[in-house]
Amino acid sequence: MRVILHVLITAAALAVATAVVPGIQLLAGTTLARATTLLVVAVIFGVVNAVLKPVVKAVGCMFYILTLGLIGLVVNALLLLLTSWVAGQLSEPFHITGFWAAFWGAIIVGVVSWLLAIAVGERRERHAG
């Protein structure tokens, strides 16, 4: 249930990013097609983040320290660009035109996801061990 909620939150955040950032395009025609595309892209984005982000953080640990974490903005933008590429390979009508659109889109997706998670009361559980 938590995974479904996270996908829905990410899809909503991606919808906001497509509405606000000119370089993020959602080319589906009908409302149902747009919603389906956003859900598919949210799943792709979740998988890309789950698989690659820990690896990038581990390999680039020194860059995170040297830039006080600001490199994370660049990493998130690149992961969103990768998500756009994978969506294109799957013939999903979602496209990001360049790095800066991905950069601002990643910031918007991050902030909106965080706000929506707070609004619906999603809690991150920390396991000791």
N, C-alpha and C positions, 0 to 999 in steps of 0.2 A: 504493500500500500504506500509505503514511504517513497519508493522508487517512482511510482506513478505520479504522486504529488510533485516530486522533484522535476519530472519530465514536463508536467503541466505548467509549473512555475517557469521553467526555462523557456518553454514555448511562448508563454505570455511575455516574458522579457525579450525574446527575439522579435515578437510582434511589435513591441514598443520601439526596438532598435530599427526595424524596417520602416516604421512611421517617421522616426526622427532623423535618421542618418541617410542622406541622399544616395550614398554609394552602396547601400544594402538594398538589394532588389528581391522582391517576392513576386514572381511573374505568373502565379497561378490565377485563374480567372474567377471562379466561383468562391463563395465564402467557405464552402466545405473543402474545396481543393486547397485553399489557402491554409485552413486550419490543419488539414492533413499534412501538408508540406511542413508547416511549423512544428508539428509533433515529430515528424520523421527527422527534421534537422535538429530538434532538441535531443533526440535519442543519439544521433550521430555526434553531436557536441558533447554529450555526456560520456560516450564511449571514448572519444578522442581525449577528453580531459582525464578520464580515469586511467587510461593506458599511458599516455605520453607525459602528462604534467608531472607526475612523481619522478619520472626518469630525467626530465629536463631540470627539475629542481635539484636532484641529486648531482647531476653532472655539472650544472652551473651554479652550485652553491656559493662559490666565491663571488660570482657576479651579483648574486642576491645580497650578499654582505656588503660588497663595495658600493653598490648603488642604493643601499638601504631599502631594498625591495622594489625599487622602481622598475627594474628589469622585468618584473612580473607583469607589468602593463604590456610590454613588448611581447612577452611570451603568450599572454592571453590573446593578443591581437593575431599572432602567428597561428595559434591553435584555432581561432575563429576562421582565419583564411583557409586553413587545412580542412575545416568542416565544410566550408563553401566548395572547396575542390571535390571532396568526397561526395557531397550532395550532387554536384554536377556529374560525377561519374555514375551516380545512381539515377540520372535523368530527373532529378528534383529541380523545380523551377525556383531555385534560391541561388543568388550570386552576390558576391562582394567584389566591388570594382578595384580595390587597391588596399594598400597597407593602412592609410589614414582612415578610411572608412571602417576597416576592421578594428583599428585602434579605438576609435570613438564608440564603435558598436560594442566592443568588449567591455568598455567602461560602463556603458548603458546597461548591457545585459547583466553585468555584475551587480550594479547598484539596484536595478529593478528586481533581480532575483532575491537579493538580500532583503529588500523592503517587503516583497510578497511573502517570503518565508516568515518574516516577523508577523505580518498581517494574518497569516493562516495558522500561526502558532507552531510552525515546524521547529522542533528542537533537535540539535545535534547531540547525540549521546556520546559520551566519552567513556571508554572502557579502560579500566585500570588493568595493568597486567603486563 
